Amino acid sequence: MKTNRTKTSGDVFWTALKLGCTSFGGPTAHLGYFREEYVIRKQWLKEKEYADLVALCQFLPGPASSQVGMAIGMKRAGLWGGFLAWLGFTLPSALLLFVFATLLSTYSWSSAGWLQGLKIVAVAVVAQAVWGMAKSLTPDRSRQSIALMAAVMILIIPQAWMQLAVLSCSGLAGWFLYKQVPTNERVDVHLENDSTIYSVGQKVTWSCGIIFIGLLIVLPIAAVIYPSLWLQTAAAFYRIGALVFGGGHVVLPLLQEVTVDQGWILDETFLAGYAAAQAVPGPLFTFAGFIGASMSDFSILSAAGFSATALMFIFAPSFLLVAACLPYWDRLRTQPHVQKVLAGVNAGVVGLLLAALYDPIWTGTMHTPVHISIGMVLFGLLTFWKAPPWLVVLLGASGGALLFG
């Protein structure tokens, strides 16, 4: 029995590691890779079961694709399987971004032309995210209005508490504006035909929920009482991972506020790392590992420690929430009130991302007509020509080296 359990856990890790090495293209593409591997090839779960997991992880804060992987790992091998699924999927991109952060700080390339090219790539990537999310999450006038008002409020009051307030108000607006969820967006689940049995017990479920809330309260208090950079890093990244909706791109303004605005890293380093994160496979949230490594001015071991701390604490809320919510999701997601609130929150996420596109991305990068021209070309390649992100990153960096080097 123990041997079978170990074999199953190993299979979860190596499958996730393979996906972590090959899954380019962002969270939507990741979900496609996951379906092909877990549903079609390995047949670990049925099509409907997979769709239900995707719906759950879209509802929760945090990186949806990583959460889907965690949920599948938990289904296969319990809590340990969820951790191994996260580790395998995250490790390749985390290591690549750590190496990039180390080289960037070691050789002091802050004025290099290719770095400006990477910053322009970041503008194109976020613009594409706004474009795509607006089409899918704000299909009618009511949600378009919510998104615009959210962007306006964030730009007028660019504070972390305002971002949370905007998302809360967006959810309330969705609840008031929609008397019923649009027919084509309703979620129908037939529980009597569901064969899913999750390997997470009720005690573990409740414990994870309590730990999630406890850390959200305790870590900021501990960082005030014992003001070390380690505790401040843990508290800041845990809060971001616990409260950000909309996936990797939406985390950008929160990360920028707690790192650049507090002087932990330079703005140009932040944008260069964000652009580089587009070129590596795996989850965009591993950008946190780059930030952690860039915060250290000491040894390679110190950089590795800060990187690991940032990674663990930005992903920890997702792990705890998936474990806490997984058994109850089918009943919750069929509730019309929940669906209406979620429609409003998603529209607010689009507004949040639109505001982030202007500040800090646009204001920190686009200074000349040449910058804008390159950004338009890269945006077109991503959006209309469907060029792979790694190719756009390569073109942006090489173009910046030729024009600005």
PLY file of the C-alpha trace (Angstrom):
ply
format ascii 1.0
element vertex 405
property float x
property float y
property float z
element edge 404
property int vertex1
property int vertex2
end_header
0.00 0.00 0.00
2.82 2.35 0.93
4.71 1.41 -2.24
1.66 2.19 -4.40
1.22 5.51 -2.62
4.87 6.41 -3.22
4.60 5.41 -6.87
1.49 7.54 -7.30
3.16 10.55 -5.66
6.21 10.13 -7.87
4.00 9.94 -10.96
2.28 13.18 -9.90
5.63 14.97 -9.49
7.25 13.80 -12.73
4.12 14.54 -14.76
3.92 18.04 -13.28
7.65 18.56 -13.87
7.26 17.66 -17.55
4.41 20.16 -17.83
6.51 22.76 -16.01
9.25 22.38 -18.61
6.97 22.54 -21.65
3.92 24.69 -20.78
4.51 28.00 -22.54
1.88 30.62 -23.30
0.24 31.70 -20.04
-2.56 30.28 -17.85
-5.08 29.65 -20.62
-2.52 27.64 -22.60
-1.51 25.81 -19.41
-5.08 24.60 -18.92
-5.00 23.22 -22.45
-1.76 21.35 -21.74
-3.24 20.02 -18.49
-6.35 18.73 -20.24
-4.28 16.94 -22.87
-2.03 15.32 -20.24
-4.37 14.59 -17.32
-7.69 13.98 -19.09
-6.81 12.66 -22.56
-3.47 10.90 -22.14
-3.34 9.69 -18.51
-7.14 9.67 -17.93
-6.71 10.58 -14.28
-10.10 12.31 -14.31
-13.09 12.77 -16.57
-13.80 15.77 -18.79
-16.55 17.10 -16.53
-14.44 16.62 -13.42
-11.65 18.62 -15.04
-14.08 21.38 -16.06
-15.33 21.58 -12.48
-11.78 21.95 -11.15
-11.08 24.74 -13.65
-14.27 26.52 -12.55
-13.25 26.28 -8.89
-9.78 27.68 -9.52
-11.13 30.55 -11.64
-13.31 31.50 -8.68
-10.51 31.46 -6.09
-7.82 34.13 -5.77
-4.43 33.14 -7.07
-2.96 31.52 -10.21
-5.67 29.35 -11.78
-3.43 26.96 -13.70
-1.24 26.21 -10.67
-4.34 25.66 -8.56
-5.78 23.20 -11.09
-2.51 21.25 -10.92
-2.61 21.29 -7.11
-6.21 20.05 -7.13
-5.39 17.17 -9.48
-2.39 16.26 -7.33
-4.61 16.25 -4.22
-7.12 14.04 -6.00
-4.41 11.54 -6.87
-2.30 11.51 -3.71
-3.83 13.73 -1.05
-2.22 16.84 0.38
1.30 15.59 -0.38
0.30 15.03 -4.00
-0.92 18.61 -4.23
2.43 19.88 -2.98
4.38 17.70 -5.42
2.19 18.84 -8.32
2.94 22.47 -7.42
6.66 21.80 -6.97
7.05 20.04 -10.30
5.13 22.66 -12.28
6.85 25.61 -10.57
10.46 24.49 -10.29
11.69 24.98 -13.91
10.56 28.58 -14.33
11.57 29.47 -10.75
15.13 28.26 -11.37
15.39 30.07 -14.71
14.18 33.36 -13.24
16.50 32.98 -10.25
19.48 32.62 -12.59
18.30 35.66 -14.58
17.97 37.75 -11.39
21.44 36.72 -10.25
23.04 37.62 -13.58
21.15 40.91 -13.72
22.43 42.01 -10.31
25.95 40.62 -10.78
26.75 42.34 -14.07
24.84 45.60 -13.47
23.09 45.68 -16.84
20.56 48.27 -15.75
21.39 50.63 -18.64
21.59 47.98 -21.39
19.46 48.47 -24.48
18.06 44.94 -24.37
16.65 45.72 -20.92
14.59 48.56 -22.41
13.44 46.08 -25.05
12.25 43.70 -22.33
10.35 46.53 -20.66
8.55 47.23 -23.94
7.71 43.52 -24.17
6.03 43.85 -20.77
3.82 46.64 -22.16
2.78 44.46 -25.11
2.07 41.43 -22.90
-0.11 43.34 -20.43
-1.93 45.12 -23.29
-2.70 41.73 -24.83
-3.98 40.48 -21.46
-6.29 43.51 -21.16
-7.53 42.96 -24.71
-8.26 39.26 -24.23
-9.77 39.52 -20.76
-11.98 42.44 -21.76
-13.47 40.42 -24.62
-14.27 37.43 -22.43
-15.06 39.02 -19.05
-16.83 42.25 -20.09
-19.14 41.21 -22.97
-21.96 43.65 -22.11
-22.34 47.33 -21.26
-22.89 46.79 -17.53
-19.61 44.95 -17.02
-17.77 47.30 -19.36
-18.93 50.16 -17.12
-17.77 48.31 -13.99
-14.35 47.78 -15.56
-13.96 51.43 -16.56
-15.02 52.72 -13.14
-12.63 50.27 -11.47
-9.74 51.55 -13.61
-10.63 55.18 -12.85
-10.72 54.61 -9.09
-7.41 52.71 -9.06
-5.70 55.47 -11.08
-7.07 58.22 -8.82
-6.21 56.38 -5.57
-3.36 53.93 -6.34
-3.32 52.15 -2.99
-3.55 48.44 -2.12
-6.66 48.97 0.01
-8.38 50.69 -2.92
-7.72 47.66 -5.12
-9.46 45.44 -2.58
-12.29 47.95 -2.21
-12.75 48.14 -5.99
-13.01 44.35 -6.33
-15.51 44.22 -3.45
-17.62 46.99 -4.98
-17.42 45.29 -8.38
-18.83 42.11 -6.86
-21.67 44.06 -5.24
-22.36 45.83 -8.52
-22.60 42.48 -10.30
-25.03 41.23 -7.67
-27.27 44.32 -8.02
-27.07 44.75 -11.80
-27.86 41.18 -12.76
-31.29 39.98 -11.75
-30.18 36.64 -13.17
-26.98 35.29 -14.64
-26.97 35.44 -18.47
-28.19 32.11 -19.83
-25.01 31.33 -21.73
-22.91 31.83 -18.57
-24.86 29.70 -16.13
-23.15 26.75 -14.51
-25.04 23.47 -14.47
-23.58 20.55 -12.53
-25.23 17.14 -12.15
-23.94 15.98 -8.81
-25.60 12.59 -8.96
-23.32 11.55 -11.85
-20.13 12.87 -10.28
-17.65 10.10 -9.45
-14.97 12.42 -8.07
-13.57 11.32 -4.69
-11.00 13.74 -3.30
-8.19 12.45 -1.12
-8.56 15.28 1.39
-10.40 14.57 4.64
-12.78 16.93 6.43
-10.33 17.61 9.28
-7.62 18.54 6.80
-10.09 20.75 4.92
-11.03 22.70 8.03
-7.41 22.90 9.21
-6.29 24.40 5.89
-9.05 27.01 6.06
-8.06 28.00 9.60
-4.36 28.19 8.69
-5.20 30.34 5.64
-7.06 32.90 7.77
-4.57 32.67 10.65
-1.55 33.46 8.49
-3.39 36.36 6.88
-3.81 37.89 10.35
-0.63 36.79 12.13
2.04 37.50 9.50
1.45 41.30 9.24
1.39 41.59 13.03
4.62 39.61 13.34
6.26 41.79 10.67
5.43 44.90 12.73
6.61 43.42 16.04
9.79 41.95 14.53
10.53 44.22 11.53
12.96 41.99 9.64
13.00 41.92 5.86
12.33 38.18 5.92
9.08 38.56 7.83
8.05 41.60 5.79
8.64 39.58 2.61
6.60 36.65 3.89
3.72 38.89 5.01
3.62 40.94 1.81
3.74 37.99 -0.61
1.24 35.95 1.40
-1.21 38.86 1.38
-0.82 39.28 -2.37
-1.32 35.57 -3.02
-4.40 35.54 -0.79
-6.17 38.58 -2.19
-5.41 38.89 -5.90
-8.07 37.74 -8.38
-7.46 37.25 -12.08
-4.17 35.39 -12.24
-0.60 36.36 -13.01
-1.02 39.65 -14.86
-3.32 41.17 -12.23
-0.73 40.54 -9.50
1.52 43.11 -11.17
0.23 46.32 -9.47
0.27 44.73 -6.02
3.80 43.43 -6.45
4.93 46.78 -7.80
3.52 48.59 -4.77
5.07 46.37 -2.10
8.48 46.05 -3.78
9.30 49.02 -6.01
7.45 51.66 -3.99
9.13 50.49 -0.77
12.55 50.50 -2.40
13.11 46.75 -2.26
14.04 46.61 -5.97
14.40 49.15 -8.81
11.49 49.77 -11.18
13.58 48.85 -14.24
14.62 45.58 -12.61
10.97 44.83 -11.82
9.85 45.38 -15.41
12.78 43.45 -16.88
11.98 40.46 -14.68
8.30 40.64 -15.57
9.16 40.60 -19.26
11.60 37.70 -18.80
8.86 35.75 -17.01
6.95 35.71 -20.31
9.76 33.72 -21.98
9.88 30.81 -19.54
7.39 27.94 -19.17
5.23 27.45 -16.12
3.23 29.86 -13.93
3.72 33.62 -14.11
3.58 33.78 -10.31
7.18 32.51 -10.27
7.99 36.14 -11.02
7.84 36.42 -7.22
10.98 34.29 -7.04
12.79 36.72 -9.33
11.76 39.62 -7.09
12.92 37.79 -3.97
16.32 37.07 -5.50
16.66 40.69 -6.68
15.97 42.01 -3.17
19.15 40.53 -1.72
22.42 42.48 -1.84
24.37 39.70 -0.15
25.47 36.18 -1.08
23.93 33.72 -3.52
22.55 31.82 -0.52
20.78 34.95 0.72
19.29 35.51 -2.75
18.13 31.89 -2.85
16.55 32.27 0.59
14.60 35.40 -0.32
13.56 33.82 -3.62
12.28 30.68 -1.91
10.48 32.75 0.75
8.69 34.87 -1.85
7.70 31.78 -3.87
6.44 29.74 -0.92
4.37 32.52 0.56
2.79 33.79 -2.66
1.66 30.25 -3.54
0.74 29.13 0.01
-2.74 30.78 0.00
-3.64 29.00 -3.24
-2.62 25.62 -1.81
-4.56 26.16 1.42
-7.67 27.47 -0.36
-7.77 24.61 -2.86
-7.54 22.07 -0.04
-10.20 23.92 1.98
-12.71 24.48 -0.84
-12.32 21.46 -3.09
-14.98 19.19 -1.51
-17.64 21.93 -1.37
-17.22 23.56 -4.76
-19.92 21.78 -6.78
-22.70 22.98 -4.52
-21.37 26.54 -4.19
-20.78 27.26 -7.87
-24.36 26.43 -8.84
-25.73 29.24 -6.66
-27.01 32.14 -8.83
-25.94 34.80 -6.32
-22.35 33.52 -6.36
-22.30 33.59 -10.15
-23.60 37.18 -10.24
-20.98 38.38 -7.76
-18.27 36.59 -9.71
-19.36 38.29 -12.95
-18.86 41.69 -11.29
-15.53 40.74 -9.72
-14.18 39.57 -13.07
-15.15 42.90 -14.65
-13.33 44.70 -11.84
-10.25 42.59 -12.55
-10.23 43.90 -16.13
-10.31 47.47 -14.79
-7.48 46.71 -12.37
-5.36 45.39 -15.21
-6.19 48.38 -17.42
-4.97 50.72 -14.69
-1.78 48.67 -14.30
-1.17 48.93 -18.04
-0.91 52.71 -17.65
0.89 52.85 -14.29
3.49 51.48 -13.74
3.92 49.74 -17.13
3.33 52.51 -19.67
4.60 55.46 -17.63
7.83 53.64 -16.74
8.62 52.48 -20.27
7.11 54.43 -23.17
9.09 57.67 -23.50
9.58 58.14 -27.25
7.70 57.40 -30.52
10.22 54.62 -31.20
9.26 52.91 -27.92
5.58 53.15 -28.81
6.18 51.85 -32.34
8.06 48.79 -31.10
5.36 48.15 -28.52
2.65 48.27 -31.21
4.54 45.77 -33.38
5.06 43.36 -30.47
1.40 43.70 -29.46
0.35 42.87 -33.01
2.60 39.82 -33.09
1.11 38.52 -29.83
-2.53 39.36 -30.49
-3.10 39.04 -34.22
-0.28 36.81 -35.45
-0.40 34.55 -32.36
3.38 34.55 -32.04
4.68 32.52 -29.06
5.66 34.67 -26.06
9.26 33.43 -26.02
9.72 34.63 -29.62
8.27 38.06 -28.78
10.62 38.33 -25.78
13.58 37.43 -27.98
12.60 39.97 -30.63
12.02 42.69 -28.03
15.35 42.14 -26.31
17.35 41.95 -29.57
15.53 44.98 -31.01
16.27 46.97 -27.85
19.94 45.98 -28.01
20.20 47.17 -31.64
18.25 50.42 -31.23
19.09 51.50 -27.68
22.35 49.70 -26.91
0 1
1 2
2 3
3 4
4 5
5 6
6 7
7 8
8 9
9 10
10 11
11 12
12 13
13 14
14 15
15 16
16 17
17 18
18 19
19 20
20 21
21 22
22 23
23 24
24 25
25 26
26 27
27 28
28 29
29 30
30 31
31 32
32 33
33 34
34 35
35 36
36 37
37 38
38 39
39 40
40 41
41 42
42 43
43 44
44 45
45 46
46 47
47 48
48 49
49 50
50 51
51 52
52 53
53 54
54 55
55 56
56 57
57 58
58 59
59 60
60 61
61 62
62 63
63 64
64 65
65 66
66 67
67 68
68 69
69 70
70 71
71 72
72 73
73 74
74 75
75 76
76 77
77 78
78 79
79 80
80 81
81 82
82 83
83 84
84 85
85 86
86 87
87 88
88 89
89 90
90 91
91 92
92 93
93 94
94 95
95 96
96 97
97 98
98 99
99 100
100 101
101 102
102 103
103 104
104 105
105 106
106 107
107 108
108 109
109 110
110 111
111 112
112 113
113 114
114 115
115 116
116 117
117 118
118 119
119 120
120 121
121 122
122 123
123 124
124 125
125 126
126 127
127 128
128 129
129 130
130 131
131 132
132 133
133 134
134 135
135 136
136 137
137 138
138 139
139 140
140 141
141 142
142 143
143 144
144 145
145 146
146 147
147 148
148 149
149 150
150 151
151 152
152 153
153 154
154 155
155 156
156 157
157 158
158 159
159 160
160 161
161 162
162 163
163 164
164 165
165 166
166 167
167 168
168 169
169 170
170 171
171 172
172 173
173 174
174 175
175 176
176 177
177 178
178 179
179 180
180 181
181 182
182 183
183 184
184 185
185 186
186 187
187 188
188 189
189 190
190 191
191 192
192 193
193 194
194 195
195 196
196 197
197 198
198 199
199 200
200 201
201 202
202 203
203 204
204 205
205 206
206 207
207 208
208 209
209 210
210 211
211 212
212 213
213 214
214 215
215 216
216 217
217 218
218 219
219 220
220 221
221 222
222 223
223 224
224 225
225 226
226 227
227 228
228 229
229 230
230 231
231 232
232 233
233 234
234 235
235 236
236 237
237 238
238 239
239 240
240 241
241 242
242 243
243 244
244 245
245 246
246 247
247 248
248 249
249 250
250 251
251 252
252 253
253 254
254 255
255 256
256 257
257 258
258 259
259 260
260 261
261 262
262 263
263 264
264 265
265 266
266 267
267 268
268 269
269 270
270 271
271 272
272 273
273 274
274 275
275 276
276 277
277 278
278 279
279 280
280 281
281 282
282 283
283 284
284 285
285 286
286 287
287 288
288 289
289 290
290 291
291 292
292 293
293 294
294 295
295 296
296 297
297 298
298 299
299 300
300 301
301 302
302 303
303 304
304 305
305 306
306 307
307 308
308 309
309 310
310 311
311 312
312 313
313 314
314 315
315 316
316 317
317 318
318 319
319 320
320 321
321 322
322 323
323 324
324 325
325 326
326 327
327 328
328 329
329 330
330 331
331 332
332 333
333 334
334 335
335 336
336 337
337 338
338 339
339 340
340 341
341 342
342 343
343 344
344 345
345 346
346 347
347 348
348 349
349 350
350 351
351 352
352 353
353 354
354 355
355 356
356 357
357 358
358 359
359 360
360 361
361 362
362 363
363 364
364 365
365 366
366 367
367 368
368 369
369 370
370 371
371 372
372 373
373 374
374 375
375 376
376 377
377 378
378 379
379 380
380 381
381 382
382 383
383 384
384 385
385 386
386 387
387 388
388 389
389 390
390 391
391 392
392 393
393 394
394 395
395 396
396 397
397 398
398 399
399 400
400 401
401 402
402 403
403 404
